[in-house]
Amino acid sequence: MPTFLLSKKARRLTWPQWKSRGGCGLSHSTTRWVVRETGLPEAYWCDLTLGEIQDACVVAGREMAGYAQRQGWRGFAVKEYD
């Protein structure tokens, strides 16, 4: 099963932009990881980019990229490996 990461285009989006496009939320465990790594509670992610989220927790990036891929959003995900 292929695994995806966020594309350069997707990495530039902020968390509110992602959510306004219908993007998924993160699982509880990845949200906790991002909060721990960034020092920001989710309520303060208004300026956080998806790239910063993926850098804080690669699993979070995989969750979002996989969601974008399943939704058929072109240009949001790049294949990491098969």
PyMOL CGO cylinders between C-alpha atoms (Angstrom):
from pymol import cmd
from pymol.cgo import CYLINDER

trace = [
    CYLINDER, 0.00, 0.00, 0.00, 1.52, 3.34, -0.98, 0.3, 1, 1, 1, 1, 1, 1,
    CYLINDER, 1.52, 3.34, -0.98, 2.32, 5.96, 1.63, 0.3, 1, 1, 1, 1, 1, 1,
    CYLINDER, 2.32, 5.96, 1.63, 2.01, 9.66, 0.86, 0.3, 1, 1, 1, 1, 1, 1,
    CYLINDER, 2.01, 9.66, 0.86, 3.46, 12.90, 2.22, 0.3, 1, 1, 1, 1, 1, 1,
    CYLINDER, 3.46, 12.90, 2.22, 2.24, 16.44, 1.65, 0.3, 1, 1, 1, 1, 1, 1,
    CYLINDER, 2.24, 16.44, 1.65, 3.35, 18.15, -1.56, 0.3, 1, 1, 1, 1, 1, 1,
    CYLINDER, 3.35, 18.15, -1.56, 5.15, 21.51, -1.60, 0.3, 1, 1, 1, 1, 1, 1,
    CYLINDER, 5.15, 21.51, -1.60, 1.83, 23.14, -2.53, 0.3, 1, 1, 1, 1, 1, 1,
    CYLINDER, 1.83, 23.14, -2.53, 0.03, 21.58, 0.45, 0.3, 1, 1, 1, 1, 1, 1,
    CYLINDER, 0.03, 21.58, 0.45, 2.88, 22.33, 2.87, 0.3, 1, 1, 1, 1, 1, 1,
    CYLINDER, 2.88, 22.33, 2.87, 2.29, 26.08, 2.32, 0.3, 1, 1, 1, 1, 1, 1,
    CYLINDER, 2.29, 26.08, 2.32, -1.34, 25.97, 3.49, 0.3, 1, 1, 1, 1, 1, 1,
    CYLINDER, -1.34, 25.97, 3.49, -2.11, 27.07, 7.03, 0.3, 1, 1, 1, 1, 1, 1,
    CYLINDER, -2.11, 27.07, 7.03, -4.15, 24.83, 9.30, 0.3, 1, 1, 1, 1, 1, 1,
    CYLINDER, -4.15, 24.83, 9.30, -7.31, 27.04, 8.96, 0.3, 1, 1, 1, 1, 1, 1,
    CYLINDER, -7.31, 27.04, 8.96, -6.96, 27.01, 5.15, 0.3, 1, 1, 1, 1, 1, 1,
    CYLINDER, -6.96, 27.01, 5.15, -6.73, 23.20, 5.20, 0.3, 1, 1, 1, 1, 1, 1,
    CYLINDER, -6.73, 23.20, 5.20, -9.80, 22.91, 7.42, 0.3, 1, 1, 1, 1, 1, 1,
    CYLINDER, -9.80, 22.91, 7.42, -11.80, 25.40, 5.32, 0.3, 1, 1, 1, 1, 1, 1,
    CYLINDER, -11.80, 25.40, 5.32, -11.15, 23.26, 2.21, 0.3, 1, 1, 1, 1, 1, 1,
    CYLINDER, -11.15, 23.26, 2.21, -12.71, 20.31, 4.02, 0.3, 1, 1, 1, 1, 1, 1,
    CYLINDER, -12.71, 20.31, 4.02, -9.43, 18.83, 5.23, 0.3, 1, 1, 1, 1, 1, 1,
    CYLINDER, -9.43, 18.83, 5.23, -9.45, 16.21, 7.93, 0.3, 1, 1, 1, 1, 1, 1,
    CYLINDER, -9.45, 16.21, 7.93, -8.47, 16.69, 11.52, 0.3, 1, 1, 1, 1, 1, 1,
    CYLINDER, -8.47, 16.69, 11.52, -5.63, 14.71, 13.05, 0.3, 1, 1, 1, 1, 1, 1,
    CYLINDER, -5.63, 14.71, 13.05, -5.85, 11.65, 15.24, 0.3, 1, 1, 1, 1, 1, 1,
    CYLINDER, -5.85, 11.65, 15.24, -5.54, 12.23, 18.97, 0.3, 1, 1, 1, 1, 1, 1,
    CYLINDER, -5.54, 12.23, 18.97, -2.03, 10.79, 19.17, 0.3, 1, 1, 1, 1, 1, 1,
    CYLINDER, -2.03, 10.79, 19.17, -0.63, 12.85, 16.28, 0.3, 1, 1, 1, 1, 1, 1,
    CYLINDER, -0.63, 12.85, 16.28, -2.30, 16.01, 17.59, 0.3, 1, 1, 1, 1, 1, 1,
    CYLINDER, -2.30, 16.01, 17.59, -0.58, 15.44, 20.95, 0.3, 1, 1, 1, 1, 1, 1,
    CYLINDER, -0.58, 15.44, 20.95, 2.75, 14.93, 19.17, 0.3, 1, 1, 1, 1, 1, 1,
    CYLINDER, 2.75, 14.93, 19.17, 2.39, 18.18, 17.17, 0.3, 1, 1, 1, 1, 1, 1,
    CYLINDER, 2.39, 18.18, 17.17, 1.37, 20.08, 20.32, 0.3, 1, 1, 1, 1, 1, 1,
    CYLINDER, 1.37, 20.08, 20.32, 4.41, 18.72, 22.14, 0.3, 1, 1, 1, 1, 1, 1,
    CYLINDER, 4.41, 18.72, 22.14, 6.83, 19.53, 19.32, 0.3, 1, 1, 1, 1, 1, 1,
    CYLINDER, 6.83, 19.53, 19.32, 5.48, 23.01, 18.48, 0.3, 1, 1, 1, 1, 1, 1,
    CYLINDER, 5.48, 23.01, 18.48, 4.51, 24.07, 21.99, 0.3, 1, 1, 1, 1, 1, 1,
    CYLINDER, 4.51, 24.07, 21.99, 1.18, 25.29, 20.61, 0.3, 1, 1, 1, 1, 1, 1,
    CYLINDER, 1.18, 25.29, 20.61, -2.23, 23.93, 21.61, 0.3, 1, 1, 1, 1, 1, 1,
    CYLINDER, -2.23, 23.93, 21.61, -4.44, 23.17, 18.58, 0.3, 1, 1, 1, 1, 1, 1,
    CYLINDER, -4.44, 23.17, 18.58, -6.55, 26.27, 19.27, 0.3, 1, 1, 1, 1, 1, 1,
    CYLINDER, -6.55, 26.27, 19.27, -3.45, 28.37, 18.42, 0.3, 1, 1, 1, 1, 1, 1,
    CYLINDER, -3.45, 28.37, 18.42, -2.57, 26.71, 15.11, 0.3, 1, 1, 1, 1, 1, 1,
    CYLINDER, -2.57, 26.71, 15.11, -3.98, 29.64, 13.06, 0.3, 1, 1, 1, 1, 1, 1,
    CYLINDER, -3.98, 29.64, 13.06, -0.55, 30.51, 11.61, 0.3, 1, 1, 1, 1, 1, 1,
    CYLINDER, -0.55, 30.51, 11.61, 0.89, 26.99, 11.60, 0.3, 1, 1, 1, 1, 1, 1,
    CYLINDER, 0.89, 26.99, 11.60, 1.46, 25.61, 8.11, 0.3, 1, 1, 1, 1, 1, 1,
    CYLINDER, 1.46, 25.61, 8.11, 0.88, 22.01, 7.14, 0.3, 1, 1, 1, 1, 1, 1,
    CYLINDER, 0.88, 22.01, 7.14, 4.60, 21.81, 6.44, 0.3, 1, 1, 1, 1, 1, 1,
    CYLINDER, 4.60, 21.81, 6.44, 5.38, 22.79, 10.02, 0.3, 1, 1, 1, 1, 1, 1,
    CYLINDER, 5.38, 22.79, 10.02, 2.88, 20.21, 11.23, 0.3, 1, 1, 1, 1, 1, 1,
    CYLINDER, 2.88, 20.21, 11.23, 4.44, 17.50, 9.04, 0.3, 1, 1, 1, 1, 1, 1,
    CYLINDER, 4.44, 17.50, 9.04, 7.92, 18.49, 10.21, 0.3, 1, 1, 1, 1, 1, 1,
    CYLINDER, 7.92, 18.49, 10.21, 6.78, 18.20, 13.83, 0.3, 1, 1, 1, 1, 1, 1,
    CYLINDER, 6.78, 18.20, 13.83, 5.18, 14.78, 13.24, 0.3, 1, 1, 1, 1, 1, 1,
    CYLINDER, 5.18, 14.78, 13.24, 5.64, 12.96, 9.93, 0.3, 1, 1, 1, 1, 1, 1,
    CYLINDER, 5.64, 12.96, 9.93, 2.69, 10.71, 10.76, 0.3, 1, 1, 1, 1, 1, 1,
    CYLINDER, 2.69, 10.71, 10.76, 0.44, 13.79, 10.82, 0.3, 1, 1, 1, 1, 1, 1,
    CYLINDER, 0.44, 13.79, 10.82, 1.65, 14.67, 7.33, 0.3, 1, 1, 1, 1, 1, 1,
    CYLINDER, 1.65, 14.67, 7.33, 0.92, 11.12, 6.17, 0.3, 1, 1, 1, 1, 1, 1,
    CYLINDER, 0.92, 11.12, 6.17, -2.60, 11.31, 7.63, 0.3, 1, 1, 1, 1, 1, 1,
    CYLINDER, -2.60, 11.31, 7.63, -3.37, 14.56, 5.81, 0.3, 1, 1, 1, 1, 1, 1,
    CYLINDER, -3.37, 14.56, 5.81, -1.73, 13.46, 2.55, 0.3, 1, 1, 1, 1, 1, 1,
    CYLINDER, -1.73, 13.46, 2.55, -3.57, 10.15, 2.61, 0.3, 1, 1, 1, 1, 1, 1,
    CYLINDER, -3.57, 10.15, 2.61, -6.86, 11.96, 3.18, 0.3, 1, 1, 1, 1, 1, 1,
    CYLINDER, -6.86, 11.96, 3.18, -6.17, 14.33, 0.27, 0.3, 1, 1, 1, 1, 1, 1,
    CYLINDER, -6.17, 14.33, 0.27, -5.29, 11.37, -1.94, 0.3, 1, 1, 1, 1, 1, 1,
    CYLINDER, -5.29, 11.37, -1.94, -8.49, 9.50, -1.01, 0.3, 1, 1, 1, 1, 1, 1,
    CYLINDER, -8.49, 9.50, -1.01, -10.54, 12.65, -1.71, 0.3, 1, 1, 1, 1, 1, 1,
    CYLINDER, -10.54, 12.65, -1.71, -8.95, 12.94, -5.16, 0.3, 1, 1, 1, 1, 1, 1,
    CYLINDER, -8.95, 12.94, -5.16, -7.38, 16.34, -4.47, 0.3, 1, 1, 1, 1, 1, 1,
    CYLINDER, -7.38, 16.34, -4.47, -4.72, 16.73, -7.14, 0.3, 1, 1, 1, 1, 1, 1,
    CYLINDER, -4.72, 16.73, -7.14, -1.39, 18.22, -6.18, 0.3, 1, 1, 1, 1, 1, 1,
    CYLINDER, -1.39, 18.22, -6.18, -1.75, 17.77, -2.42, 0.3, 1, 1, 1, 1, 1, 1,
    CYLINDER, -1.75, 17.77, -2.42, 0.14, 14.52, -1.92, 0.3, 1, 1, 1, 1, 1, 1,
    CYLINDER, 0.14, 14.52, -1.92, 3.35, 12.95, -3.20, 0.3, 1, 1, 1, 1, 1, 1,
    CYLINDER, 3.35, 12.95, -3.20, 4.14, 9.28, -2.93, 0.3, 1, 1, 1, 1, 1, 1,
    CYLINDER, 4.14, 9.28, -2.93, 6.67, 8.52, -0.20, 0.3, 1, 1, 1, 1, 1, 1,
    CYLINDER, 6.67, 8.52, -0.20, 6.98, 4.82, -1.02, 0.3, 1, 1, 1, 1, 1, 1,
    CYLINDER, 6.98, 4.82, -1.02, 4.93, 1.79, -2.13, 0.3, 1, 1, 1, 1, 1, 1,
]
cmd.load_cgo(trace, "trace")
